[in-house]
Amino acid sequence: MQYQGKTFIWKTLSAALRSKGEIVLNVASSGIASLLLPGGRTAHSRFAIPININEDSTCNIKQGSQLAGLIRACKLIIWDEAPMVHKHCFEALDKSMRDILHLTNPVSYTKPFGGKTVVLGGDFRQILPVIPKGSRHDIVRATINSSYLWKQCAVLRLTKNMRLESTKDPNEYEEIRKFATWIAGIGDGMIGEQVHGCATIEIPNDILLKYDGDPIAAIVNSTYPDFSKIGNDPTYLENRAILAPTLDVVDSINQYMMSLNVQESKTYLSADTACQSDTNADVLTDLHTLEFLNTLKCSGVPNHELTLKVGTPVMLLRNMDHSMGLCNGTRLVITRLGSHVLEARILTGRTAGQKVLIPRLNLTPSDVRMPFKFQRRQFPLVVSYAMTINKSQGQSLSHVGLFLKNPVFCHGQLYVAVSRVTKREGLKILITNNDGTPCNSTINVVYPEVFQNV
């Protein structure tokens, strides 16, 4: 049996309690992480946590509902990837559970989570909650260990990197140990001299990818060798990806990769409409034309124009069917292009290899910074030869090409990128200067204050 760190612990705890007839609720902060848990769900869907959260938010759980009864009956709640989400999510659940449980036990109102045992798991070296236009202080203050709940938590640590494959060969074991130490040093901010949370680090020669000419061609040839011959093989695609910090670089790489795919392409256009209200219906019609809406690009929403080919790897942008492993972040490969539906094969997870049909969905951006709301009807997919570092969190890959045209810009991004691989030889990093010339060093961003009470 291959042990898998904290995921193995979650499975063991769940099995031990469920074998005694107890109820365990397994949730995670992301859809991908929830697929690794037995009976797992995203925390937002399980506990009806609001998307746009604030300090006064509570979960949409009514007294007497089935969900309220399930919470009363459960013995344990396991919440994986906890550092990813805002502390207000945990506080909303805390307030709701106190309200639900105090009817049967009045003292529950004075206890965290109403007295229920809640196990939080995660890695504070990874990416912290995303705060739109937030400062470093805002991000640190949004983490779970800045919540009033944290003083009630007992902290237990796992110290061995279980993502890296073990070996009985002493020489290979030493190489694995050195690589694990290097990854941990990046996550802890111990490599390079820290100045205001940033440090310049040099990349080892065996990991650094040198190039002449086009850097995109170099990173593609390194990560996807022999693509022209076997680029449509799902087993070839399932464990490979190019990572970059920003979406514009990712789009450039994906367009380059699509040009190498010789299959016939098909372009799907979205239907965009402004969400009108009684007060601004006429204004919206005048200001936000269809052409303007088509140009909008938002995180978590596919573009107006989506070009696909058979054999293209794609990533799902919405939670669709958890029982089939179709969650936000699930990777698939296109097998058939229809007019109203797409056929795709799942690349990863317990349902890998199964074919599914993907319909168009009505998608509304959740970005609170937008001055108006609009709806886009489109296939909830994005091409995933390359993906942003943030989207890769939770993925495990054998071959990763990290393209740093621009350095990382927030805590944990570099650590997440280099820790996606299972072996050192599977990681290549290409760094360019502003003028496009090769470089052997990059910026690592770590907020040491996040670790102070962990």
ZAMARGU-4260 file (C-alpha; in steps of 0.2 Angstrom, whole numbers, plus 5000, padded with zeros to 4 digits):
<rodrens>
0) 5000/5000/5000 | 5006/5017/4996 | 5003/5030/5009 | 4998/5047/5004 | 5000/5059/5019
5) 4985/5068/5026 | 4973/5060/5013 | 4978/5043/5020 | 4974/5050/5038 | 4957/5056/5032
10) 4952/5040/5024 | 4958/5030/5040 | 4948/5041/5051 | 4933/5040/5040 | 4934/5021/5039
15) 4936/5019/5058 | 4921/5029/5063 | 4910/5023/5049 | 4913/5005/5053 | 4905/5009/5070
20) 4890/5016/5062 | 4895/5034/5065 | 4893/5048/5052 | 4908/5057/5045 | 4906/5073/5034
25) 4921/5074/5022 | 4923/5091/5013 | 4937/5101/5005 | 4939/5119/4999 | 4941/5114/4981
30) 4932/5101/4969 | 4948/5092/4965 | 4953/5090/4983 | 4936/5083/4987 | 4937/5069/4975
35) 4951/5062/4985 | 4940/5060/5000 | 4928/5045/5003 | 4910/5053/5001 | 4919/5070/4999
40) 4910/5086/4994 | 4915/5104/4992 | 4913/5113/5008 | 4902/5127/5000 | 4890/5114/4993
45) 4889/5103/5008 | 4886/5117/5021 | 4878/5130/5009 | 4891/5143/5012 | 4888/5159/5003
50) 4900/5163/4988 | 4902/5182/4992 | 4906/5180/5011 | 4909/5193/5024 | 4911/5193/5043
55) 4892/5193/5046 | 4888/5179/5034 | 4880/5162/5040 | 4876/5146/5030 | 4860/5144/5022
60) 4854/5130/5033 | 4837/5130/5040 | 4832/5123/5057 | 4823/5106/5054 | 4830/5103/5037
65) 4839/5087/5032 | 4856/5096/5032 | 4853/5102/5050 | 4848/5084/5055 | 4864/5078/5046
70) 4875/5090/5056 | 4867/5085/5072 | 4870/5067/5069 | 4888/5068/5063 | 4902/5063/5074
75) 4916/5071/5064 | 4919/5084/5051 | 4935/5084/5040 | 4939/5099/5030 | 4954/5097/5019
80) 4964/5112/5010 | 4957/5123/5024 | 4971/5137/5021 | 4964/5140/5003 | 4948/5149/5009
85) 4943/5164/5019 | 4942/5163/5037 | 4924/5170/5036 | 4919/5153/5028 | 4924/5144/5044
90) 4916/5157/5055 | 4900/5156/5045 | 4899/5137/5048 | 4903/5140/5066 | 4889/5152/5069
95) 4877/5141/5060 | 4882/5125/5069 | 4880/5134/5086 | 4862/5140/5081 | 4857/5122/5075
100) 4864/5112/5090 | 4859/5124/5104 | 4841/5118/5103 | 4845/5101/5108 | 4860/5106/5119
105) 4860/5124/5126 | 4879/5124/5130 | 4883/5121/5112 | 4880/5139/5109 | 4896/5143/5119
110) 4907/5130/5110 | 4916/5131/5093 | 4906/5123/5080 | 4893/5119/5093 | 4904/5106/5101
115) 4907/5095/5086 | 4924/5089/5082 | 4931/5097/5066 | 4947/5092/5058 | 4955/5105/5047
120) 4969/5100/5035 | 4981/5109/5023 | 4997/5117/5020 | 5000/5135/5024 | 5015/5135/5012
125) 5002/5134/4998 | 4992/5148/4990 | 4981/5158/5003 | 4964/5165/5000 | 4962/5176/4985
130) 4957/5193/4990 | 4953/5204/4975 | 4965/5219/4975 | 4969/5215/4993 | 4986/5219/5001
135) 4998/5207/5010 | 4990/5212/5026 | 4973/5208/5019 | 4978/5191/5013 | 4986/5186/5030
140) 4971/5192/5040 | 4960/5182/5029 | 4968/5165/5033 | 4960/5153/5046 | 4974/5155/5058
145) 4969/5173/5060 | 4951/5168/5065 | 4945/5168/5083 | 4943/5150/5080 | 4961/5146/5079
150) 4965/5148/5097 | 4954/5133/5100 | 4964/5122/5088 | 4977/5109/5092 | 4990/5109/5078
155) 4997/5092/5072 | 5011/5092/5059 | 5015/5080/5045 | 5034/5082/5041 | 5037/5069/5027
160) 5033/5074/5009 | 5023/5059/5003 | 5020/5066/4986 | 5038/5061/4981 | 5039/5042/4977
165) 5050/5032/4989 | 5063/5020/4984 | 5074/5007/4992 | 5089/5012/4982 | 5100/5023/4994
170) 5107/5034/4980 | 5090/5038/4973 | 5083/5040/4991 | 5096/5053/4994 | 5091/5062/4978
175) 5073/5062/4983 | 5077/5068/5000 | 5087/5083/4993 | 5073/5087/4981 | 5060/5087/4995
180) 5071/5098/5006 | 5073/5110/4992 | 5054/5111/4989 | 5051/5113/5008 | 5064/5127/5008
185) 5055/5136/4994 | 5038/5134/5004 | 5046/5141/5020 | 5055/5155/5012 | 5072/5148/5018
190) 5081/5149/5001 | 5088/5166/4997 | 5088/5182/5007 | 5070/5188/5012 | 5066/5206/5009
195) 5048/5211/5013 | 5042/5193/5009 | 5052/5192/4992 | 5068/5182/4989 | 5078/5179/4973
200) 5083/5161/4971 | 5094/5153/4958 | 5087/5137/4950 | 5098/5121/4950 | 5105/5118/4932
205) 5097/5101/4930 | 5080/5109/4933 | 5083/5125/4923 | 5078/5124/4905 | 5090/5134/4893
210) 5084/5139/4876 | 5088/5148/4860 | 5075/5157/4850 | 5056/5155/4855 | 5054/5152/4874
215) 5036/5145/4871 | 5043/5132/4859 | 5056/5127/4871 | 5045/5124/4886 | 5032/5115/4874
220) 5046/5103/4867 | 5052/5100/4885 | 5035/5096/4892 | 5027/5088/4877 | 5041/5079/4867
225) 5035/5070/4852 | 5019/5079/4852 | 5016/5078/4834 | 5017/5059/4834 | 5008/5055/4851
230) 4999/5071/4856 | 4982/5063/4855 | 4986/5049/4867 | 4976/5052/4883 | 4989/5042/4893
235) 5002/5054/4886 | 4992/5070/4891 | 4985/5065/4908 | 5001/5068/4918 | 5008/5083/4909
240) 5005/5102/4910 | 5014/5118/4908 | 5011/5131/4922 | 5012/5150/4922 | 5007/5163/4935
245) 4996/5173/4923 | 4982/5169/4912 | 4988/5179/4897 | 5004/5168/4896 | 4993/5152/4898
250) 4982/5158/4884 | 4997/5161/4873 | 5004/5143/4876 | 4988/5135/4873 | 4986/5144/4857
255) 5003/5138/4852 | 4999/5120/4857 | 4982/5121/4847 | 4992/5126/4832 | 5002/5110/4833
260) 4986/5099/4834 | 4983/5094/4816 | 4965/5089/4819 | 4950/5099/4812 | 4945/5113/4824
265) 4928/5119/4829 | 4924/5136/4836 | 4910/5138/4849 | 4903/5156/4852 | 4894/5160/4868
270) 4877/5169/4871 | 4880/5183/4882 | 4866/5194/4891 | 4867/5207/4904 | 4857/5203/4919
275) 4844/5217/4920 | 4835/5224/4935 | 4820/5236/4936 | 4831/5250/4940 | 4844/5249/4927
280) 4836/5239/4912 | 4837/5254/4900 | 4854/5259/4905 | 4862/5242/4903 | 4854/5240/4886
285) 4862/5256/4880 | 4879/5254/4888 | 4883/5235/4888 | 4881/5230/4870 | 4882/5212/4864
290) 4899/5216/4856 | 4906/5223/4873 | 4900/5208/4883 | 4908/5196/4871 | 4925/5204/4874
295) 4924/5202/4893 | 4936/5189/4901 | 4933/5184/4919 | 4941/5171/4930 | 4931/5155/4931
300) 4921/5158/4915 | 4926/5152/4898 | 4929/5165/4884 | 4916/5170/4872 | 4926/5161/4858
305) 4931/5143/4862 | 4940/5134/4849 | 4942/5115/4852 | 4949/5100/4842 | 4948/5081/4845
310) 4962/5076/4857 | 4963/5093/4866 | 4965/5092/4884 | 4952/5103/4893 | 4948/5108/4911
315) 4931/5109/4919 | 4926/5126/4926 | 4911/5121/4936 | 4906/5107/4948 | 4894/5096/4937
320) 4892/5078/4944 | 4903/5074/4959 | 4898/5055/4958 | 4907/5055/4941 | 4921/5065/4947
325) 4916/5081/4936 | 4922/5095/4947 | 4929/5112/4945 | 4947/5107/4940 | 4944/5090/4933
330) 4954/5087/4917 | 4947/5078/4902 | 4951/5076/4883 | 4939/5079/4869 | 4934/5064/4859
335) 4919/5071/4849 | 4914/5088/4844 | 4895/5090/4843 | 4884/5106/4839 | 4875/5106/4856
340) 4886/5094/4867 | 4904/5088/4868 | 4910/5071/4872 | 4925/5069/4882 | 4936/5056/4892
345) 4940/5059/4910 | 4959/5060/4912 | 4961/5059/4931 | 4953/5052/4947 | 4943/5037/4951
350) 4933/5038/4935 | 4948/5040/4923 | 4944/5033/4906 | 4925/5035/4907 | 4917/5045/4893
355) 4905/5059/4898 | 4894/5072/4889 | 4897/5091/4892 | 4882/5103/4889 | 4882/5121/4888
360) 4878/5130/4904 | 4873/5147/4910 | 4887/5154/4919 | 4888/5171/4929 | 4904/5178/4935
365) 4905/5179/4954 | 4918/5194/4954 | 4911/5207/4966 | 4922/5220/4958 | 4911/5220/4942
370) 4899/5235/4942 | 4886/5224/4933 | 4881/5206/4931 | 4880/5197/4915 | 4877/5179/4910
375) 4887/5168/4898 | 4880/5152/4890 | 4895/5142/4885 | 4903/5125/4887 | 4911/5126/4905
380) 4928/5121/4898 | 4945/5129/4895 | 4960/5122/4885 | 4973/5115/4898 | 4989/5111/4889
385) 4994/5125/4900 | 4986/5131/4916 | 4988/5144/4929 | 4998/5139/4945 | 4983/5143/4955
390) 4972/5131/4945 | 4986/5117/4947 | 4984/5117/4966 | 4978/5099/4970 | 4984/5091/4954
395) 4998/5078/4954 | 5008/5077/4938 | 5023/5067/4932 | 5030/5081/4920 | 5028/5100/4923
400) 5035/5114/4913 | 5035/5130/4923 | 5036/5145/4912 | 5041/5161/4921 | 5039/5175/4908
405) 5034/5185/4924 | 5039/5180/4942 | 5026/5174/4954 | 5017/5187/4963 | 5008/5180/4979
410) 5012/5169/4993 | 5015/5150/4989 | 5014/5151/4970 | 5031/5145/4967 | 5030/5131/4980
415) 5014/5125/4973 | 5021/5124/4955 | 5037/5115/4960 | 5028/5103/4971 | 5016/5096/4958
420) 5028/5084/4952 | 5032/5067/4959 | 5050/5066/4954 | 5064/5079/4952 | 5067/5074/4933
425) 5049/5078/4929 | 5052/5097/4933 | 5059/5110/4921 | 5058/5128/4924 | 5061/5141/4910
430) 5064/5159/4915 | 5065/5175/4904 | 5070/5193/4907 | 5060/5207/4902 | 5069/5207/4885
435) 5065/5189/4882 | 5083/5183/4886 | 5086/5168/4897 | 5088/5170/4916 | 5093/5157/4929
440) 5085/5166/4945 | 5067/5171/4950 | 5057/5179/4964 | 5049/5168/4977 | 5035/5176/4988
445) 5033/5170/5005 | 5024/5178/5020 | 5033/5172/5035 | 5020/5179/5047 | 5007/5166/5041
450) 5018/5153/5050 | 5019/5162/5067 | 5005/5152/5076 | 5005/5136/5066
</rodrens>
